[in-house]
Amino acid sequence: MNDGAFLILFLAFTGMMGLIPFILRKFKIPTVISLLVVGMLIGPTGIGVDLVGILSNALSFLGTPGNEAATAAQTTESFNVIINSLGSLGLMLLMALAGMEADFKLIKSVRSPVITLSIFTFLIPAVAGYWVYWYFQPEDLAGKLLYASLFASHSVGIVFPVMRELKLSKTRFGAAVLISTVITDIASIVLLAVSVQLHRKSIQISHSVVNSTLSIFDHMNSDFLGNSFVPVFLAIVLAYLVISMVLVYYSGKFLLKYFHPGEDVLITFVMLVILATVIVGELLGINLVVGAFIAGLGLSQVVQQRDMLLFKRMESIGYGFLIPFLFVSIGMKTDFTAFQNSGSWMIVLLTVIGLIGSKMVSGYAAMRLCGFNNAQGVAAGLMTVPQLSATLAAAAIGKDLGLLNENFFNAIIILSIVTTLPIPSLVRVVLSCNKKSFDETDYQVPGVVKEDNLL
């Protein structure tokens, strides 16, 4: 891709990322939604105008003469890869910052809500997903478990920015929702791995079908661990969580001992620690979201005790540059044509109703059992509803393996659209109508966050 073409594309891209949210903010539309809208307008599917494709064709003269079409296609593909990569880095940094903001004293005070919310928001949606798939494919055990894992998962990347924007991340309510969301994601990852392994074992599928992933389990023979796969995988996940937190904690202490807070190289090394934790997790079949959050938790005590300047600087890099690419890249992938090619609308209907209903019931019931009020219960239920990158990635794996047919896959795409766009606004409505229910004295907003102009 020509450097000049890249700079022009990047200028147009970042200009829309800054201008459209600024305009929509005047109408009190959350920035998360604004950035998703930017991605939808830019993207090639649905309502998108395919800005990248249009500009790539217009700039094709910068390539080899007589080969303009190939140059435009290569420019479009390369630029989309860059945007998706920046989005992945944004998600990683978002979850690392979420972990770094965690207050361990606050975590101890919400132990009971976290346990209750984790159990409820995993089991109830998982049962609902299992039942929805069973209704159409009663004989397919691996498919039922996969659909259960899709229902049980959350989109932490949407939950945390919403809480942060509404100043909830440092409250008992916010801590309970965020931590339980991560725990539930870990459980859904385990269930996903089990379903994939069962399917591969049942039909002796080649590992080459999923060789684009980093997970070592996707490159092993399906009979390698046999019936011991589940306990072995659980042991690996638990060991990864514990060892990662310990190693990251001592790595952070070491770095802050030998580098001054203002040194730029400190940011480089901290990012290296987070990336290493994430990559090791990916090698073990553990999602990027979990690895980045665990790295952030390991750094949280060190940063909060010794160097809040480091947190400020990482926050500026994240929310000022990388994290917006996450939401724009998600918007670009939103495929509204799924509404036209959904196949069986009964699958779509039961999937959407089953997930939203089970999430709302589980979140509300868990919070009420733990002493939270009605408004907090409704808000917690809403915050567990969005299904985005992790869900779509798992669905894509299921489709590649033949676990999900086209109808079920399109149902998941529609589910991601329906559950993602309205949630931040609905949570805002719940909070604005029940301000007294979210007692401001419970807020413990960190001093490092003075303004929240982005998220």
Buried (B, 14 or more C-beta within 10 A) or exposed (E): BBEEBBEBBEEBBBEBBEEBBEEBEEEEBBBBBBBBBBBBBBBBBBEBEBBBBBBBBEBBEBBEEEEBEEBBBBBBEBBBEBBBEBBBBBBBBBBBBBBBBBBEEBBEBBEEBBBBBBBBBBBBBBBBBBBBBBEBBEEBBBBBBBBBBBBBBBBBBBBBBBBBBBBBBBBBBBBBBBBBBBBBBBBBBBBBBBBBBBBBBEEEBEBEEBEEBBBEBBEBEBEEBEEEBBEEBEEBBEEBBEEBBEBBBEBBBEBBEEBEEEEEEBBEBBBEBBBBBBEBBBBBBBBBBBBBBBBBBBBBBBBBEBBBBBBBBBBEBBBEBBBBBBBBBBBBBBBBEBBEEBBBEEBBBBBBEBBBBBBBBBBBBBBBBBEBBEBBBBBBBBBBBBBBBBBBBBBBBBBBBEBBBEBBBBBBBBBBBBBBBBBBBBBBEBBEEBEEBBEEEEBBBBEBBEEBEBB
